[in-house]
Amino acid sequence: MKKNYEYLTRLREVMKEKGIDAVVITGTDPHQSELPPHHWRGREWLTGFESGNGTNGTAVVLADEAYCWTDSRYFIQAEEQLKDTGFKMMKEDGPEAVDLIDWLTEHTSKGQTVGIDGMTFSISLAQRLEQQLSDNGMKLNDNFPQFDYIYPDRPERPKNKLFIHDEEIVGETVDSKATRIMAEVKGELANAVLLSALDDIAWATNLRTAGDINYSPIFVGFLYLDDERRILFVDSDKLTDEVKAHLEKYHIETRGYDDVLDFVATLPKETRLLLDPDKTARGIYDRVGCTPVFGGSRVAKLKSIKNSTMLRNLATAMEKDGVALTRFFMMVEKEYPTGKLTEVELGKRLRALRLADPACVDESFAAILGWNGHGAIVHYEATEETDVAIEGDGLLLVDSGGQYTYGTTDITRTIVLGTPTDEQKHDFTLVLKGHIALGTQIFPEGTTGHQLDALARQFLWQEGKAYYHGTGHGVGFFINCHEGPQNIRLNINPTPLQPGMVTSNEPGLYLENRYGIRLENLIVTVPAMETEFGRFLKFDTMTLFPFDLRLLETSIMTDREIEWLNAYHAEVRSRLTPLLTAEEAKWLEEKTRPVKR
């Protein structure tokens, strides 16, 4: 057994001491972050399953069994990393999905107690768990901070300094945002709000940091707003004199991060405190002394709609990203014949090329570079143990992005090195057809992402092929690469797509141990037309980099699809060429040459 088994044994000892029959451990923090600071990444430490670009994974430990749930992006990776740890993998999506809470109630008995750390469970998830346990005669103990007992070398909470995100780039002041937030709060019949989601707080304050969260310039804190007060709960050693002046300018008081629990406990009874049940910790809700009001989607939507200043600056970020990618893929093609390139080496090269631009603060996530079979692992992250040489014929999948002060980028391209097979070309073209179908669709105002999702899957479905991740996620502005509330996926989401929302368009196909294909651009929702039937919207593509023409099977493409591809490549060439050297421009011209059947 791996060392993780020692931790698992100790956890079971503590469970027995505390009268806990089963424990559920999430992979998140008090803010329900997708990728929390290492202080809260105990689930990874305990199980040994590190999901790279996200902490997707929920563990369940019983007296004699232990399991870890994850989604289809990580099935292959989880199976490998959970070997000899005492944990077994469970699938949370796909045809063999097992609902964790249903499973838990079936594998515990009447009178038993399930323990959780209420500070790492959202209100909504904890309530669903508690209700189902109660219906079956079990109890929930939401004050079981398991890692306080078994994790002696736990990393400290991050203490990185904050900095101001230039309001000329953002296009809106903190006062304006606070006013708009409070208008939405009152629209949800509340008179105060506690923001827990770190991206909401960074957006509302125009503050960022480097280092609290890997690949995202957001910081650990809470933000309280009402008509009279603005309070930022943050560790004081994170504040510079410049940031203190910024906060004072906008009348934002600061208190210690841990003070939020006593603060919500002492709010006047007449306070109607808006809490997002999906983003607020159950441990905070347990302490609220006033009237809680569940909601918050209207507040989150404010952040998702980018203003014209943001979109202009994001266009600049896309140009900078296109330049870095041109240099990267030129390098790949040039050095590939030497046989010296590896997945890990490519990741280092790509990071260096992006960060060579002073406006790029970090990558927007750990780059996914999968050669052949590794490309079929949806969120693969190359390590020294898994690294392979880029040699022979095959497909290279590169999913990457940058955190520019001008905006956040996220792009996936799949290219061929060597000679492609007919099957690879056919599958690539099916994925591209879906990408084009979604990206060119015109739709009535009020349409949601799940109503459009099948457009991207239709050509794969017609041949009995499928992928099980979402087709699109919202993207933040120099915040999180993954942002809600909108998305494009099969799951029902009531949030309509609105002008200014930036979303990814990334269909794919994955053949285990053979190859993976994913093609991703960022698209922004914009007005299309207004007719007697109402207002219609469409997408504009923002990402600037060509698709691999060597992988096209043009015989299955329509004239309209070929026209779109040629027009897109002409735009890429026009925007990037002035920023490139003569050699780079010549390379790009070849990669964007017009396609004919």
C-alpha positions in Angstrom: 0.0 0.0 0.0 1.1 3.6 -0.6 1.7 6.0 2.3 -1.9 7.3 1.9 -3.1 4.1 3.6 -1.5 5.3 6.8 -3.5 8.5 6.7 -6.6 6.4 6.0 -6.0 4.2 9.0 -5.6 7.3 11.2 -8.8 8.8 9.9 -10.7 5.6 10.8 -9.3 5.8 14.3 -10.5 9.4 14.7 -13.9 8.4 13.2 -14.3 5.7 15.9 -13.3 8.2 18.6 -15.8 10.8 17.5 -18.7 8.4 16.8 -18.6 8.9 13.0 -19.6 5.8 10.9 -18.9 7.4 7.5 -17.2 10.6 6.4 -17.6 12.5 3.1 -14.7 14.7 2.0 -15.0 17.2 -0.7 -12.1 18.6 -2.7 -12.9 22.3 -2.1 -12.7 25.1 0.4 -15.1 27.5 2.3 -15.6 29.3 -1.0 -16.5 26.3 -3.1 -13.5 27.0 -5.3 -12.8 24.7 -8.2 -9.1 24.8 -7.5 -8.6 25.8 -3.8 -5.3 26.8 -2.1 -3.2 23.8 -0.9 -4.4 24.5 2.7 -7.8 23.0 1.7 -6.6 20.3 -0.6 -6.7 17.5 2.0 -8.8 15.2 -0.2 -5.9 15.0 -2.7 -3.4 14.4 0.2 -5.5 11.6 1.7 -6.4 9.7 -1.5 -3.4 10.4 -3.7 -5.7 11.3 -6.6 -4.6 14.7 -7.9 -6.9 15.9 -10.6 -4.5 18.5 -12.0 -6.6 21.3 -13.4 -9.4 21.0 -10.8 -10.0 19.3 -7.5 -12.8 17.2 -8.9 -13.2 14.3 -6.5 -15.2 13.5 -3.4 -14.1 10.8 -1.1 -16.2 8.6 1.2 -14.6 6.6 4.0 -16.4 3.8 5.9 -15.0 1.5 8.6 -13.8 -1.0 6.1 -14.2 0.6 2.6 -13.1 3.8 0.9 -14.1 5.3 -2.4 -13.4 8.4 -4.5 -16.0 9.8 -7.0 -14.8 11.8 -10.0 -16.1 12.6 -13.5 -15.3 11.3 -16.9 -12.5 13.8 -17.5 -10.5 11.9 -14.9 -11.6 8.3 -15.1 -8.3 7.0 -16.6 -6.2 9.1 -14.3 -8.1 8.3 -11.2 -7.9 4.5 -11.8 -4.1 4.8 -12.0 -3.5 7.1 -9.1 -5.9 5.3 -6.7 -4.1 2.0 -7.1 -2.9 0.6 -3.7 -4.2 3.6 -1.7 -7.2 1.8 -0.1 -9.6 3.9 -2.3 -11.6 2.7 -5.2 -12.8 4.9 -8.0 -16.5 5.6 -8.6 -18.0 7.3 -11.7 -20.1 10.4 -11.1 -21.2 10.8 -14.8 -21.5 8.7 -18.0 -23.5 5.5 -18.5 -22.2 3.9 -15.3 -22.6 6.9 -13.0 -23.4 6.2 -9.4 -25.0 9.0 -7.3 -22.8 9.5 -4.2 -25.6 10.4 -1.8 -27.9 7.5 -3.0 -25.0 5.1 -2.6 -24.1 6.4 0.9 -27.6 6.0 2.2 -27.7 2.5 0.8 -24.4 1.6 2.5 -25.1 3.1 6.0 -27.6 1.9 8.5 -30.4 3.4 10.5 -28.9 5.2 13.6 -25.5 5.7 12.1 -23.8 9.1 11.8 -22.2 10.7 8.7 -19.5 13.3 9.3 -18.5 16.3 7.1 -16.5 19.4 7.5 -19.2 22.0 7.2 -16.7 24.7 6.0 -16.0 22.7 2.9 -19.6 21.8 2.0 -21.9 24.2 0.3 -25.3 24.8 2.0 -27.2 23.1 -0.8 -25.0 20.0 -0.9 -25.1 19.6 2.9 -28.9 20.1 3.0 -29.4 17.5 0.3 -27.2 15.0 2.2 -28.8 15.8 5.5 -32.4 15.4 4.1 -31.6 12.1 2.5 -29.9 10.7 5.6 -32.8 11.9 7.8 -35.3 10.2 5.5 -33.4 6.9 6.1 -32.9 7.3 9.8 -29.3 8.5 9.8 -27.7 11.6 11.2 -25.4 14.3 9.8 -22.6 15.7 11.9 -21.4 18.8 10.0 -18.7 19.8 12.5 -16.1 17.1 11.7 -13.0 18.9 10.4 -11.2 15.7 9.6 -7.9 17.2 8.5 -7.5 19.1 11.8 -7.0 15.6 13.3 -4.9 13.8 10.8 -2.9 16.3 8.7 0.0 17.6 10.9 2.0 19.2 8.0 -1.0 21.0 6.5 0.0 24.0 4.4 -0.9 27.4 5.9 -3.5 29.7 4.4 -1.9 31.8 1.6 -0.6 35.2 2.6 0.2 36.7 -0.8 -0.1 40.5 -1.3 -3.0 42.0 -3.2 -2.8 44.4 -6.1 -5.2 46.6 -8.0 -6.6 45.6 -11.4 -6.4 48.8 -13.5 -9.9 50.3 -13.8 -9.1 51.5 -17.3 -8.8 47.9 -18.3 -11.8 46.8 -16.2 -14.0 49.7 -17.4 -15.9 50.1 -14.1 -15.3 51.4 -10.6 -15.9 49.6 -7.3 -18.6 52.1 -6.4 -20.5 51.3 -9.6 -20.2 47.5 -9.0 -21.3 47.8 -5.4 -24.3 49.9 -6.4 -25.3 47.3 -9.1 -24.8 44.4 -6.6 -27.1 46.0 -4.0 -29.8 46.6 -6.6 -29.7 42.9 -7.4 -29.7 42.0 -3.7 -32.8 44.0 -3.2 -34.3 42.4 -6.2 -34.0 39.1 -4.4 -35.8 40.6 -1.3 -32.7 41.0 0.8 -31.0 44.0 2.2 -27.4 42.7 2.7 -25.2 40.1 1.0 -22.2 38.0 2.0 -20.1 37.1 -1.1 -18.1 33.9 -0.5 -17.1 33.0 -4.1 -13.5 34.3 -4.5 -14.0 35.3 -8.2 -17.1 37.4 -7.1 -15.0 39.2 -4.5 -12.1 39.8 -6.9 -14.5 41.2 -9.5 -16.4 43.4 -7.0 -13.3 45.0 -5.4 -11.1 45.2 -8.6 -8.3 43.5 -6.5 -6.2 40.5 -7.5 -3.2 38.6 -6.2 -0.7 36.1 -7.5 -0.3 32.8 -5.6 -3.4 32.3 -3.5 -5.0 30.1 -6.1 -2.9 28.3 -8.8 -3.5 29.8 -12.2 -6.1 32.3 -11.0 -5.3 35.8 -9.7 -8.0 35.8 -7.0 -7.5 35.9 -3.3 -8.9 34.3 -0.1 -11.5 36.4 1.7 -15.2 37.2 2.2 -17.1 40.4 1.3 -20.1 41.8 3.1 -22.2 44.6 1.6 -25.3 46.5 2.7 -26.5 50.1 2.1 -24.3 51.4 4.9 -21.3 49.1 5.1 -18.7 47.4 2.9 -16.5 44.9 4.8 -13.7 42.8 3.3 -12.7 39.9 5.5 -9.1 39.2 4.6 -5.8 38.5 6.4 -4.2 41.9 7.1 -0.7 40.9 6.0 -2.1 40.7 2.4 -2.7 44.4 2.3 -0.2 46.9 0.8 -0.3 50.6 1.4 -1.6 51.0 -2.2 -4.4 48.5 -1.6 -5.3 50.1 1.7 -5.7 53.4 -0.1 -7.8 51.8 -2.8 -10.1 50.2 -0.1 -10.3 53.5 1.8 -11.2 55.3 -1.4 -14.2 53.1 -1.8 -15.1 53.0 1.9 -14.4 49.3 2.4 -13.6 48.4 5.9 -11.2 45.4 6.5 -11.5 42.7 9.2 -9.6 39.5 9.7 -10.5 36.5 7.6 -11.7 34.4 10.5 -13.8 37.2 11.9 -16.6 36.4 9.4 -18.1 33.7 11.6 -18.6 36.0 14.6 -19.8 38.8 12.3 -22.6 36.8 10.7 -23.6 35.5 14.2 -24.1 39.0 15.5 -26.0 40.6 12.6 -29.3 42.3 13.7 -32.3 40.1 13.4 -33.9 42.5 10.8 -31.0 41.9 8.4 -32.1 39.8 5.4 -28.7 38.3 4.4 -28.5 37.0 0.8 -26.4 33.8 0.6 -25.7 31.8 -2.5 -26.5 28.2 -1.3 -24.1 26.8 -3.9 -21.2 29.0 -3.0 -21.6 29.6 0.8 -20.3 27.1 3.3 -22.7 25.2 5.5 -20.4 26.1 8.4 -21.1 29.8 7.8 -24.9 29.3 7.5 -24.9 27.5 10.8 -23.6 30.7 12.5 -25.9 33.2 10.8 -28.0 35.0 13.5 -30.2 37.0 11.2 -32.7 36.0 8.4 -30.9 34.2 5.6 -32.2 34.6 2.1 -31.1 32.0 -0.5 -30.3 33.4 -4.0 -27.4 35.1 -5.6 -27.7 34.1 -9.2 -28.5 37.7 -10.2 -25.3 38.9 -8.6 -23.2 36.2 -10.3 -24.7 37.2 -13.6 -23.3 40.7 -13.3 -19.8 39.4 -13.4 -20.5 37.1 -16.3 -21.5 39.9 -18.6 -18.4 41.7 -19.9 -18.6 45.4 -20.8 -17.3 46.8 -24.0 -14.0 47.9 -22.4 -13.4 44.4 -21.2 -14.2 42.9 -24.6 -11.8 45.3 -26.4 -9.0 44.4 -24.0 -9.8 40.7 -24.3 -9.4 41.0 -28.0 -5.8 42.3 -27.3 -5.2 39.3 -25.0 -6.3 37.0 -27.8 -3.8 38.6 -30.2 -1.0 38.2 -27.6 -2.0 34.6 -27.1 -2.1 33.9 -30.8 1.4 35.2 -31.1 2.7 32.9 -28.3 0.9 29.9 -29.9 2.3 30.6 -33.3 5.8 30.5 -31.9 5.0 27.4 -29.9 3.6 25.3 -32.7 6.4 26.5 -35.1 8.9 25.2 -32.5 7.0 21.9 -32.2 7.1 21.2 -35.9 10.7 22.3 -36.2 12.1 20.2 -33.3 9.7 17.2 -33.6 11.9 15.3 -36.1 14.8 15.3 -33.5 12.9 13.0 -31.2 14.0 15.1 -28.2 10.6 16.7 -27.4 8.5 15.3 -24.5 5.1 16.3 -23.0 6.7 17.9 -20.0 9.3 19.8 -22.0 6.5 21.1 -24.3 4.6 22.3 -21.2 7.6 24.3 -20.0 8.2 25.8 -23.5 4.6 26.9 -23.8 4.5 28.5 -20.4 7.7 30.4 -21.1 6.4 31.7 -24.5 3.3 33.0 -22.9 5.0 34.6 -19.9 7.5 36.3 -22.2 4.7 38.9 -22.7 4.8 41.3 -19.7 0.9 41.4 -19.7 0.7 37.6 -19.0 0.8 37.0 -15.2 0.3 33.3 -15.3 -1.2 30.4 -17.3 -5.0 30.2 -16.7 -4.6 26.5 -15.8 -2.0 23.8 -16.0 -1.5 23.1 -19.7 -2.8 19.8 -21.0 -0.4 18.3 -23.5 -1.3 14.8 -24.5 0.5 12.7 -27.1 -1.6 10.0 -28.7 -3.1 7.9 -25.9 -2.6 10.6 -23.3 -4.7 12.9 -25.4 -7.6 10.6 -24.6 -7.3 11.6 -20.9 -9.5 14.6 -20.9 -7.7 16.6 -18.2 -4.3 14.9 -18.5 -1.4 16.6 -16.8 2.0 15.3 -17.8 4.4 14.5 -14.9 7.9 13.1 -14.8 6.3 9.7 -14.2 3.9 9.8 -17.1 6.0 11.8 -19.5 6.5 10.4 -23.0 8.6 11.4 -26.0 6.9 13.0 -29.0 8.0 10.6 -31.7 6.5 8.6 -34.5 3.1 9.4 -36.1 0.3 10.7 -34.0 -2.0 13.4 -32.6 -0.9 16.0 -30.1 -3.7 17.6 -28.0 -2.8 21.0 -26.5 -5.3 22.7 -24.1 -3.9 25.8 -22.6 -4.5 29.4 -21.7 -3.1 32.6 -20.2 -4.0 35.0 -17.4 -3.3 38.4 -19.1 -4.2 41.6 -17.4 -6.2 42.2 -20.5 -8.3 39.1 -20.0 -8.2 35.3 -19.7 -7.7 32.9 -22.6 -8.4 29.2 -23.1 -7.8 27.4 -26.3 -7.4 23.7 -27.4 -5.9 22.6 -30.7 -5.2 19.1 -31.9 -2.5 18.7 -34.5 -0.9 15.8 -36.4 2.8 15.1 -36.3 3.9 12.7 -39.0 1.2 11.1 -41.2 -2.5 11.0 -40.0 -4.7 8.0 -40.5 -8.0 8.3 -42.4 -9.8 7.5 -39.1 -8.1 10.4 -37.4 -9.0 12.8 -40.2 -12.6 11.7 -40.1 -12.9 12.0 -36.4 -11.2 15.4 -36.4 -13.6 16.7 -39.0 -16.6 15.4 -37.1 -15.5 17.4 -34.1 -14.8 20.5 -36.2 -18.2 20.3 -37.8 -19.8 20.3 -34.3 -17.6 23.2 -33.3 -18.7 25.2 -36.4 -22.4 24.3 -35.9 -22.4 25.7 -32.4 -20.3 28.7 -33.1 -22.4 29.8 -36.1 -25.9 29.2 -34.6 -28.4 32.1 -34.4 -30.8 31.8 -31.5 -33.7 33.7 -29.9 -33.1 35.8 -26.8 -33.7 33.7 -23.6 -32.0 30.5 -25.1 -29.9 28.6 -22.6 -26.7 26.6 -23.1 -28.3 23.2 -22.7 -30.7 24.0 -25.5 -27.7 24.5 -27.9 -25.4 21.8 -26.6 -26.6 19.0 -29.0 -25.5 21.1 -32.0 -21.9 20.3 -31.2 -22.5 16.6 -30.6 -24.8 15.8 -33.5 -22.3 14.6 -36.0 -20.6 12.4 -33.5 -23.9 11.0 -32.3 -24.9 10.1 -35.9 -22.0 7.6 -35.9 -22.5 6.3 -32.4 -19.7 8.4 -30.9 -19.9 10.7 -27.9 -18.0 12.8 -25.3 -19.3 13.2 -21.8 -17.9 16.6 -20.6 -19.6 19.9 -21.2 -19.3 21.6 -24.5 -18.8 25.1 -23.0 -18.0 26.9 -19.7 -18.1 30.6 -18.9 -14.8 32.3 -18.8 -13.8 35.1 -16.4 -11.9 38.4 -17.1 -8.5 38.0 -15.4 -10.2 35.9 -12.8 -11.2 32.2 -13.1 -10.9 30.4 -16.4 -14.1 28.5 -15.4 -16.9 30.9 -14.5 -20.7 30.6 -14.2 -23.5 30.9 -14.1 -23.9 30.2 -17.9 -22.5 27.1 -19.6 -23.2 24.9 -22.6 -23.8 21.3 -21.6 -26.4 18.5 -21.6 -27.4 19.2 -18.0 -30.2 21.7 -17.6 -29.1 25.2 -16.6 -31.8 27.9 -16.5 -29.3 30.7 -17.1 -29.9 32.2 -20.6 -27.0 33.3 -22.7 -26.8 37.1 -22.8 -24.8 39.6 -24.8 -21.3 40.1 -23.2 -21.1 36.5 -21.9 -17.8 34.8 -22.9 -18.1 31.0 -23.2 -15.9 28.2 -24.5 -16.9 26.1 -27.5 -15.0 22.8 -27.1 -16.4 19.5 -28.4 -14.1 16.5 -28.4 -13.7 12.8 -29.0 -11.5 10.4 -26.9 -10.4 6.9 -27.8 -8.7 5.3 -24.8 -5.0 4.4 -25.4 -5.2 5.7 -29.0 -5.8 9.5 -29.3 -7.9 12.4 -28.2 -9.3 15.3 -30.2 -10.6 18.6 -28.8 -11.1 21.8 -30.6 -11.8 24.9 -28.5 -12.3 28.6 -29.1 -13.8 31.2 -26.8 -17.0 32.8 -28.1 -18.9 35.9 -27.0 -22.6 36.3 -27.2 -23.6 39.3 -29.3 -26.9 40.7 -30.8 -27.7 39.2 -34.3 -31.0 40.6 -35.4 -34.4 41.7 -34.4 -37.5 40.5 -36.2 -41.2 40.3 -35.7 -40.4 37.2 -33.6 -38.2 39.1 -31.2 -34.5 39.6 -30.6 -32.0 37.1 -31.8 -28.4 36.5 -30.7 -25.3 34.8 -32.1 -21.7 34.1 -31.2 -18.6 35.9 -32.3 -15.4 33.9 -32.1 -12.6 35.6 -30.1 -9.8 33.1 -30.1 -7.1 33.6 -32.8 -5.3 30.5 -34.0 -5.7 28.1 -37.0 -7.0 24.6 -37.0 -4.8 21.9 -38.5 -5.7 21.7 -42.2 -3.8 18.4 -42.5 -6.5 16.7 -40.5 -9.5 17.8 -42.6 -11.7 15.3 -44.5 -13.2 18.0 -46.7 -15.5 15.5 -48.5 -17.8 15.4 -45.4 -17.8 19.2 -44.9 -20.5 21.4 -46.4 -19.8 24.5 -48.4 -21.0 26.6 -45.5 -18.5 24.9 -43.1 -15.6 25.5 -45.5 -16.6 29.1 -46.0 -16.7 29.6 -42.2 -13.3 28.0 -41.8 -11.7 30.1 -44.6 -13.2 33.3 -43.2 -12.0 32.5 -39.7 -8.5 31.7 -40.9 -8.4 35.0 -42.9 -9.3 36.8 -39.7 -6.5 35.0 -37.8 -4.0 35.9 -40.5 -5.1 39.5 -40.7 -5.0 40.1 -36.9 -1.8 38.2 -36.1 0.5 38.9 -39.1 1.4 42.5 -38.1 2.6 41.1 -34.7 4.9 38.4 -36.2 8.3 38.2 -37.7 8.6 37.5 -41.4 9.3 33.9 -40.8 6.4 33.5 -38.4 4.1 35.3 -40.8 5.1 32.9 -43.6 4.3 29.9 -41.4 0.9 31.4 -40.4 0.1 32.1 -44.0 0.6 28.4 -44.9 -1.5 27.3 -41.9 -4.4 29.6 -42.9 -4.4 29.0 -46.6 -7.9 28.7 -48.2 -9.4 25.3 -48.2 -11.0 23.8 -51.3 -12.9 20.6 -51.6 
